[in-house]
Amino acid sequence: MLKKILVALLLAGTARAQSSNGIFVDKAKVYDDYYLQSQLDGLKARLAAINAADQATLLGKVGGLQGSTLQQSGFAVQGLGPATPTVTTSLPPAGVAPSSTNGVTTATTPLTPAAPTPPAPTLTVPSTFSPSSLDTLNEEMQLSAQIINLQLLLDGALNDRFTNARFPKRHVTLGFSISVEVPESKKKELANSLAEVEVTLKNPPELQRLLALTPEKLPSGEGPSVMTLLPKEKTYNVASLVDKSVSLGAGGVIAGVFNVGAGWLWGKKTYYLVQQQDTIAMQRSATGPTSDFAWQFRPVLGHKFVTDGTRQTFVQFSVPVLNEWWNCSAALHVRTGWRRVDPKTGLASPLTNVEEMDLPPVPYFDDMTTPDIVDVSDIGSGLLTVSASTVHFFMTGTHFRIGGTSVDQSFPGFSFLPTKMSFTAPAKDIAALGVTLVSRSGKEAPLMNAMQPWPILLCGAEEHGPAPKPSPDATAPPTPPKFSAAVTAAPFSDKQSLVTINLSNLPTDLTDLTKGSATNPVVVVIGDQIFGLRNAPFRGTTSNSVTLLVATDLLKTNRKLKVGQLLWGDNYVATAQLAPDAYPSTDFSISGASIVALADPQIIAITGSGLKGTALSVPKEDPQCMTVDSSTDTLIYLRIQKACADKFKQIVLANGGNPPALLTVPTAKSEAAAAKPSLKPQDAIALNTSKITITGTGLDQISAIRFGKTRLSFTLSLKKDSVLVLLTPDITASEGVQYLNVTFADGTKSRYELNVKKPS
């Protein structure tokens, strides 16, 4: 098959070498359509920024001078009489007597007719003209409409994006290298002739074969559609100057003595610019699923022949895409020839010296480069560096995306090389959102190690129709993981749990769990937390299990976890989930307790969450002493016999596999003590006293004692019936009444009076 293709290419090259009409079209080259489209979008944006309807310009044209007319005539008449005779006197030679012949001579000047020149005009027309504001508005509206038309053309038609059956179309940009050289043997024949290159776009071979089998795919027979031709035209501004003038004069002599003459002058000058078109692009009608367009190259600047040389032309077209894996975009047929041009009218004759040829099919190039290696490196502080390497090349503009954030040149830590790209980002973002590789044209694919590239097949090499190819679509069902995981959890502290994950059927190339690795480490993802990195290492590892400490609250809200290597695909990731009734299955906690009845048994109401099913853990030796009545998830009742009321200060409550809760048993005595404290007045104290004792009730509720802004030290006695207060020297330095500010635990304050006197 490859041999046939090489022979076809060889024949195409031979056909070019044997071309006799002097027009050579090289094999079409495929250009990056995204780059052309971005340039067209930029041009569209610049056009949108043009304000064609300008208010200042319109108002400035009001009252302007639109034109002027000047007519001048010149006429000159001249009349002359006969000239005065000239008298000449001469003396005779010595010895000769004067006579009439040698004494005095009279000469008369002959009359010659002369035509006078008319006087030159002295008046001039105004040099400043401007169109009226209404004419300017009309021109601005025409310009605005033309700008809108160009914007619509640059934006593209929906027919160029979809077929009538709503199948998408692929955009392709082709470049043609066209060489024109007038043959020496045909210069006389091709004088004043233009060179024409006509191209016919056809559906790619795969689509033609598919439509032959299933014509209902494109019932309208749609084919490639031309979007943009470049250049549309190439022109030269040529100055044309026309100068016409007439000058007449006449003169005569009347009666030999009177001279009469007259003169007349008329002139006209015209100067204007003419555009001579060197290159013209045109789109022609086509039949069936094809599109025809052509470029014409004309002689300019007074030359009879087209200038020899190479022209570079481009076409952007769209072709229906029924399968993304097609390797061809279109088939090409080229027709070249010459048309004779009338120098006066510019009209062209029918095509002569015609040559036709089929160019090789246009291949499809995918700008999505598949990485060969994707490495994830732990750099600490919960950050990961992701690098993607390829033996090919990443095109400029290729970048990553994490969720809705683009990771490109503007992203801190992003690095781009033709064969390697890397970036640094939080591990939890990578684990939760994944990483997407984005090509410069916007095509996306999930980034992972060992990505499967599309098979590379030669365009037009299939003879029996296209074979199905795997699609890298992210929506395809994932491959079942090769290994599995089972998870268990147990209490470790009041806020942490010990999680154990047992793995089975590990892939042979999975990182050894016992060694650990800074590159592509095995991690555990629970909610938005990552374990196994430097900032949250495992507590222990074996060849097939890991243990880690996890916040109990995190396990309560996230009972499902993942274990494996990030960005290595589903074959290297396993999921596990805690059983619904396993620890920690409920949110068991105690928020408060209060006595609701002092009868026998005494009843205490306990509030919290997840209380249903709560039982006494301690004490258990005397179940008749106290019992727990489960009521709801937020309220239970504890019944204590009066005989047991003073035996227990604290009890332990348990609920399933949750950590036990410690509860202080409230008593009536403690409630009485919780009444508002009172302080007994102080007797008079002597000068320079350094400490005093305050007595009263509820002294254990004192939180602070101050004198002014100075905080005083105090000590509560063991029996809680007195408080020893250390005084500063300035309090008792002189006689008088001083006040201490006493603050209690509930925020209330009291003034305590001190009467300082001299000793009697």
Number of C-alpha atoms within 10 A of each C-alpha: 10 9 8 10 15 11 12 15 15 12 12 17 14 11 16 17 10 10 14 16 20 20 25 21 20 15 20 20 13 19 16 16 17 16 13 14 17 12 13 16 15 13 15 19 13 11 16 15 9 11 12 18 17 12 10 8 14 17 14 12 18 14 11 13 14 11 12 9 7 8 7 9 11 13 12 14 13 14 16 16 13 15 12 9 11 10 10 10 10 11 12 13 9 6 6 9 10 13 10 7 9 14 13 13 12 9 10 11 10 10 17 15 16 19 19 19 19 16 13 10 10 6 9 8 10 11 8 9 11 15 17 18 17 13 13 19 20 13 15 18 14 14 15 18 13 12 18 15 12 16 19 12 14 19 13 13 11 10 14 19 19 17 20 14 12 11 15 19 21 19 22 25 22 18 17 17 15 18 15 19 16 19 14 9 9 12 13 11 10 23 16 22 22 23 26 23 22 19 21 19 25 24 25 25 23 23 26 18 16 14 16 11 11 12 13 11 16 19 11 13 16 19 23 26 22 20 18 18 21 15 14 14 15 14 13 13 12 14 10 10 10 9 9 9 9 9 10 11 15 13 17 17 18 13 7 12 13 16 20 19 19 19 20 18 16 12 9 9 9 9 9 10 11 11 13 16 17 18 21 18 21 13 15 12 8 12 8 10 16 20 21 20 18 18 23 20 22 25 21 19 12 10 11 18 19 20 15 12 10 15 13 11 18 19 19 20 24 24 26 25 19 15 15 10 19 21 25 21 28 29 21 19 16 17 17 25 20 25 21 20 20 12 13 6 7 11 10 15 13 9 14 15 12 15 18 15 15 16 19 18 22 22 21 17 14 13 18 20 18 23 25 16 16 22 19 22 17 21 15 15 12 17 19 24 19 23 19 22 19 16 13 13 16 24 16 11 14 22 24 24 18 17 13 7 9 14 24 20 14 8 14 11 13 19 16 19 12 14 15 18 21 21 20 21 18 13 25 19 17 18 22 16 12 17 21 19 23 23 20 18 17 14 13 18 18 18 21 23 19 14 17 13 14 13 10 9 13 13 20 22 17 14 10 8 15 18 9 9 12 11 14 14 10 10 7 8 7 10 9 12 16 14 17 17 21 16 20 16 21 18 19 15 12 12 12 18 23 17 21 19 19 17 20 14 11 21 12 7 7 15 18 16 17 13 10 16 15 14 16 21 22 22 22 25 20 21 17 12 16 21 22 21 24 14 14 17 15 18 14 13 18 13 13 15 17 23 20 20 21 20 15 25 13 16 21 15 14 14 19 16 19 18 23 25 23 26 22 20 18 18 17 22 23 22 18 18 14 19 13 10 10 15 21 24 19 20 16 22 20 17 10 12 19 17 17 11 13 13 11 12 18 20 20 21 16 19 19 17 15 18 24 17 15 20 19 18 14 15 14 11 7 10 11 11 17 19 18 19 15 16 13 15 17 17 18 21 20 21 20 23 16 15 11 14 19 12 9 13 11 13 14 14 20 19 21 16 16 20 22 19 17 15 16 12 18 17 17 14 9 10 11 10 15 13 11 13 15 12 16 10 12 14 11 14 17 17 18 18 15 14 15 15 13 17 16 14 17 19 21 19 18 19 14 15 22 16 16 10 8 10 14 15 14 19 13 16 12 8 7 15 14 19 19 15 17 15 20 17 13 10 20 22 14 15 15 13 13 16 15 19 17 18 17 18 11 10 10 10 15 15 14 16 15 19 16 21 17 12 8 4
